[in-house]
Amino acid sequence: MSNSSSITEFLLLAFADTRQLQLLHFWLFLGIYLAALLGNGLIITAVACDHRLHTPMYFFLLNLSLLDLGSISTTVPKSMANSLWDSRAISYSGCAAQVFFFVFFITVEYCVLTIMAYDRYVAICKPLHYRTLLGSRACVHMAAAAWASGFLNAVLHTANTFSLPLCQGNAVDQFFCEIPQILKLSCSRSYLREVGLLVLSVYLAFGCFVFILFSYVQIFRVVLRIPSEQGRHKAFSTCLPHLAVVSLFVSTGMFAYLKPPSLTSPVLDLLVAVLYSVVPPAVNPLLYSMRNQELKDALWK
């Protein structure tokens, strides 16, 4: 039996136990990581350099791309390095850093997606008040509130998780340090405190989801009343990419954390974790650029 004071490293779940499959995992993750870097980097460059994209919608899209780069850089490089060097180890401080930054980036991303739904709601349902409600100062304040909320949430969860005594070994059943997997190593009922924080976070996330849902119900009601087909197409082209990103983010996250215990298995947990932590940052730039002519024009300049 060990305790947290004697643990200096954790052992992450390996994707494969043969050298060929480890190298395959390395090259696959390298391709996904480079695609995420390229796609999000292009969006950041386009929004920053093209004055036509200096609007609230693209300001929040720039924030989203920064967050996607942060979240995928928190988990993927270490997993790639472990596969390349045939290792499973991550230091205690490295594991704590992964938990902090992953919770931080995911929390801020969800807040930004909620703000983007509000932005689309005001733009389509209350266009005459758009400049008043979403001026440059209001946008900066909302973005700052999202980043500050993410920081506070990450500090609370990380401090609470790593203050628990651990006596169930040091093997984490995931390819990165994830709070539910670390809680399984706890030998104290004090882990219920962190479970309570997780439940509170789920309720707050559900509140944001309800707000996003309500916003889109109102948006679709207004868009379907637009008489011209061109007007409806333009409105949908600005909303559907955001809706697709939200759907991917929420559905994979909900399945990962709310799936019934009967479906829990190391392989399934691994695949679901890849779906919600690795795939969205690489796919989001495609979702936003496919139907967005302004962004396409800026990227091809």
C-alpha positions as CSV (number, residue, x, y, z in Angstrom):
1,M,0.0,0.0,0.0
2,S,1.2,3.5,-0.9
3,N,0.1,7.0,-0.1
4,S,0.2,10.2,-2.1
5,S,3.3,11.5,-0.2
6,S,5.3,8.6,-1.6
7,I,4.0,8.8,-5.2
8,T,6.5,10.5,-7.4
9,E,5.0,9.5,-10.7
10,F,1.9,8.0,-12.3
11,L,1.6,5.4,-15.0
12,L,-0.7,6.3,-17.9
13,L,-2.7,3.8,-19.9
14,A,-0.8,2.7,-23.0
15,F,-2.5,2.6,-26.4
16,A,-0.6,-0.6,-27.4
17,D,1.8,-3.1,-26.0
18,T,3.6,-3.9,-29.3
19,R,6.3,-1.7,-30.8
20,Q,4.6,-1.5,-34.2
21,L,1.3,-0.3,-32.7
22,Q,3.1,2.2,-30.4
23,L,4.7,3.7,-33.5
24,L,1.4,3.7,-35.3
25,H,-0.2,5.6,-32.4
26,F,2.7,8.1,-32.4
27,W,2.3,8.9,-36.2
28,L,-1.5,9.0,-36.0
29,F,-1.4,11.4,-33.0
30,L,1.3,13.4,-34.7
31,G,-0.9,13.8,-37.8
32,I,-3.9,14.9,-35.7
33,Y,-1.7,17.3,-33.7
34,L,-0.2,18.9,-36.7
35,A,-3.6,19.3,-38.3
36,A,-4.9,21.0,-35.2
37,L,-1.9,23.3,-35.1
38,L,-2.2,24.2,-38.8
39,G,-6.0,24.7,-38.8
40,N,-6.2,26.7,-35.6
41,G,-3.0,28.6,-36.4
42,L,-4.5,29.7,-39.8
43,I,-7.7,30.9,-38.1
44,I,-5.8,32.9,-35.5
45,T,-3.6,34.5,-38.2
46,A,-6.6,35.3,-40.4
47,V,-8.6,36.9,-37.7
48,A,-5.6,38.8,-36.3
49,C,-4.4,40.1,-39.7
50,D,-7.7,40.8,-41.6
51,H,-9.5,43.9,-40.4
52,R,-12.7,42.7,-41.9
53,L,-12.8,39.9,-39.3
54,H,-12.4,42.3,-36.4
55,T,-16.0,41.6,-35.2
56,P,-17.3,40.0,-32.0
57,M,-18.0,36.6,-33.8
58,Y,-14.4,36.3,-35.0
59,F,-13.0,37.6,-31.8
60,F,-14.6,34.7,-29.9
61,L,-13.6,32.3,-32.7
62,L,-10.0,33.5,-32.2
63,N,-10.4,32.7,-28.4
64,L,-11.8,29.3,-29.3
65,S,-8.8,28.5,-31.6
66,L,-6.4,29.5,-28.8
67,L,-8.2,27.2,-26.4
68,D,-8.2,24.3,-28.9
69,L,-4.5,24.6,-29.3
70,G,-4.0,24.7,-25.5
71,S,-6.2,21.7,-24.8
72,I,-4.7,19.4,-27.4
73,S,-1.2,20.5,-26.4
74,T,-1.9,19.5,-22.8
75,T,-2.6,15.8,-23.6
76,V,-1.3,14.7,-27.0
77,P,2.5,15.6,-26.9
78,K,3.1,13.6,-23.7
79,S,1.1,10.6,-25.0
80,M,3.2,10.7,-28.2
81,A,6.4,10.9,-26.3
82,N,5.5,7.9,-24.2
83,S,4.6,5.8,-27.3
84,L,7.8,6.9,-29.0
85,W,10.1,6.1,-26.0
86,D,8.0,3.0,-24.9
87,S,7.1,4.5,-21.5
88,R,4.0,5.0,-19.5
89,A,5.4,7.4,-16.8
90,I,4.4,11.0,-16.0
91,S,5.7,12.8,-13.0
92,Y,3.5,13.8,-10.1
93,S,3.8,17.5,-10.9
94,G,3.3,16.8,-14.6
95,C,0.1,14.9,-13.8
96,A,-1.1,17.9,-11.7
97,A,-0.2,20.3,-14.5
98,Q,-2.2,18.1,-17.0
99,V,-5.3,18.1,-14.8
100,F,-5.0,21.9,-14.2
101,F,-4.6,22.9,-17.8
102,F,-7.1,20.4,-19.2
103,V,-9.8,21.6,-16.8
104,F,-8.8,25.2,-17.4
105,F,-9.0,25.0,-21.2
106,I,-12.2,22.9,-21.3
107,T,-14.0,25.2,-18.9
108,V,-13.1,28.3,-20.8
109,E,-14.0,26.7,-24.1
110,Y,-17.4,25.8,-22.9
111,C,-17.9,29.4,-21.6
112,V,-16.8,30.8,-24.9
113,L,-19.1,28.5,-26.9
114,T,-22.0,29.8,-24.6
115,I,-21.0,33.4,-25.3
116,M,-20.8,32.6,-29.1
117,A,-24.4,31.3,-28.9
118,Y,-25.4,34.7,-27.2
119,D,-23.5,36.5,-30.0
120,R,-25.5,34.7,-32.7
121,Y,-28.8,35.2,-30.8
122,V,-28.3,39.0,-30.6
123,A,-27.0,39.3,-34.2
124,I,-30.1,37.5,-35.6
125,C,-32.9,38.2,-33.1
126,K,-31.9,41.7,-31.9
127,P,-29.8,43.1,-34.7
128,L,-30.6,46.8,-33.9
129,H,-29.1,46.3,-30.4
130,Y,-26.0,44.3,-31.6
131,R,-23.5,47.1,-31.3
132,T,-24.8,48.2,-27.9
133,L,-24.9,44.7,-26.4
134,L,-21.7,43.4,-28.0
135,G,-19.4,46.4,-28.2
136,S,-15.6,45.9,-28.0
137,R,-15.6,46.5,-24.3
138,A,-18.4,44.1,-23.6
139,C,-16.7,41.4,-25.7
140,V,-13.4,41.8,-23.8
141,H,-15.2,41.7,-20.4
142,M,-17.1,38.5,-21.4
143,A,-13.9,36.8,-22.7
144,A,-12.0,37.9,-19.5
145,A,-14.8,36.4,-17.3
146,A,-14.7,33.1,-19.2
147,W,-10.9,32.8,-18.8
148,A,-11.1,33.8,-15.1
149,S,-13.9,31.3,-14.5
150,G,-11.8,28.6,-16.1
151,F,-8.8,29.5,-14.0
152,L,-10.8,29.4,-10.7
153,N,-12.5,26.1,-11.7
154,A,-9.1,24.5,-12.6
155,V,-7.5,25.7,-9.3
156,L,-10.4,24.3,-7.2
157,H,-10.5,20.9,-8.9
158,T,-6.7,20.5,-9.1
159,A,-6.1,21.5,-5.5
160,N,-8.9,19.3,-4.3
161,T,-7.9,16.2,-6.3
162,F,-4.2,16.3,-5.4
163,S,-4.9,16.9,-1.7
164,L,-6.5,13.4,-1.4
165,P,-4.6,10.5,0.0
166,L,-3.9,7.9,-2.7
167,C,-3.3,4.3,-1.7
168,Q,-4.6,2.3,-4.7
169,G,-1.3,2.4,-6.6
170,N,-0.3,4.9,-9.3
171,A,-1.7,3.4,-12.5
172,V,-4.1,5.8,-14.2
173,D,-6.6,4.1,-16.5
174,Q,-6.4,6.8,-19.2
175,F,-3.8,8.2,-21.7
176,F,-3.7,11.5,-19.7
177,C,-4.3,12.5,-16.1
178,E,-8.0,12.8,-15.7
179,I,-9.8,13.6,-12.5
180,P,-12.3,10.6,-12.4
181,Q,-9.4,8.2,-13.0
182,I,-7.3,9.7,-10.2
183,L,-10.2,9.6,-7.8
184,K,-10.2,5.8,-8.3
185,L,-6.8,5.8,-6.6
186,S,-8.1,7.5,-3.5
187,C,-8.4,5.5,-0.2
188,S,-10.4,8.1,1.7
189,R,-14.0,9.1,1.7
190,S,-12.8,12.7,1.3
191,Y,-12.9,12.0,-2.4
192,L,-16.7,12.7,-2.1
193,R,-15.8,16.4,-1.8
194,E,-14.3,16.4,-5.3
195,V,-17.2,14.4,-6.5
196,G,-19.5,17.1,-5.1
197,L,-17.4,19.7,-7.1
198,L,-17.7,17.6,-10.2
199,V,-21.5,17.4,-9.8
200,L,-21.7,21.2,-9.3
201,S,-19.6,21.7,-12.5
202,V,-22.0,19.4,-14.4
203,Y,-25.0,21.4,-13.2
204,L,-23.4,24.7,-14.3
205,A,-22.5,23.1,-17.6
206,F,-26.1,21.9,-18.0
207,G,-27.3,25.5,-17.3
208,C,-25.0,26.7,-20.2
209,F,-26.3,24.0,-22.4
210,V,-29.9,25.0,-21.7
211,F,-29.0,28.6,-22.5
212,I,-27.4,27.5,-25.8
213,L,-30.5,25.4,-26.6
214,F,-32.8,28.3,-25.9
215,S,-30.7,30.7,-28.0
216,Y,-30.9,28.4,-31.0
217,V,-34.7,27.8,-30.6
218,Q,-35.1,31.6,-30.8
219,I,-32.6,31.9,-33.7
220,F,-34.4,29.2,-35.8
221,R,-37.8,30.8,-35.2
222,V,-36.5,34.1,-36.6
223,V,-34.5,32.6,-39.4
224,L,-37.4,30.5,-40.7
225,R,-39.5,33.8,-41.0
226,I,-36.9,35.4,-43.3
227,P,-38.6,35.7,-46.7
228,S,-35.6,35.5,-48.9
229,E,-33.7,32.2,-49.4
230,Q,-30.4,34.1,-49.6
231,G,-31.1,35.7,-46.2
232,R,-31.9,32.3,-44.6
233,H,-28.8,30.8,-46.1
234,K,-26.6,33.6,-44.8
235,A,-28.0,33.3,-41.3
236,F,-27.6,29.5,-41.3
237,S,-24.1,29.8,-42.6
238,T,-23.0,31.7,-39.5
239,C,-25.0,29.5,-37.0
240,L,-24.6,25.9,-38.2
241,P,-20.7,25.7,-37.7
242,H,-21.1,26.8,-34.1
243,L,-24.0,24.4,-33.5
244,A,-21.9,21.6,-35.0
245,V,-18.9,22.4,-32.7
246,V,-21.2,22.6,-29.6
247,S,-22.9,19.3,-30.5
248,L,-19.5,17.5,-30.9
249,F,-18.2,19.1,-27.7
250,V,-21.3,18.3,-25.6
251,S,-22.1,14.9,-26.9
252,T,-18.7,13.4,-26.5
253,G,-18.2,15.0,-23.1
254,M,-21.6,13.8,-21.8
255,F,-21.0,10.3,-23.0
256,A,-17.5,10.2,-21.4
257,Y,-18.7,11.4,-18.0
258,L,-22.4,10.3,-17.8
259,K,-22.4,6.9,-19.5
260,P,-23.8,4.0,-17.4
261,P,-21.3,1.9,-15.4
262,S,-22.2,-1.1,-17.4
263,L,-20.6,0.5,-20.5
264,T,-17.3,1.2,-18.6
265,S,-14.2,-0.5,-19.9
266,P,-10.6,0.6,-20.3
267,V,-10.8,0.4,-24.1
268,L,-14.1,2.3,-24.4
269,D,-12.9,4.9,-21.9
270,L,-9.8,5.4,-24.0
271,L,-11.7,5.8,-27.3
272,V,-14.2,8.2,-25.8
273,A,-11.4,10.3,-24.2
274,V,-9.8,10.6,-27.7
275,L,-13.2,11.7,-29.1
276,Y,-13.7,14.5,-26.6
277,S,-10.1,15.6,-26.0
278,V,-8.3,15.1,-29.3
279,V,-10.7,15.1,-32.2
280,P,-12.6,18.4,-31.5
281,P,-9.5,20.7,-31.6
282,A,-8.5,19.2,-35.0
283,V,-12.0,19.2,-36.5
284,N,-13.3,22.6,-35.2
285,P,-11.3,24.7,-37.8
286,L,-12.8,22.6,-40.6
287,L,-16.4,23.0,-39.2
288,Y,-15.9,26.8,-39.0
289,S,-14.3,27.3,-42.4
290,M,-16.5,25.0,-44.6
291,R,-19.5,27.3,-44.7
292,N,-17.9,30.6,-43.9
293,Q,-17.0,32.5,-47.0
294,E,-15.5,35.5,-45.2
295,L,-13.0,33.2,-43.4
296,K,-12.2,31.3,-46.6
297,D,-11.5,34.6,-48.4
298,A,-9.2,35.7,-45.5
299,L,-7.4,32.4,-45.5
300,W,-6.8,32.5,-49.3
301,K,-5.5,36.1,-49.4
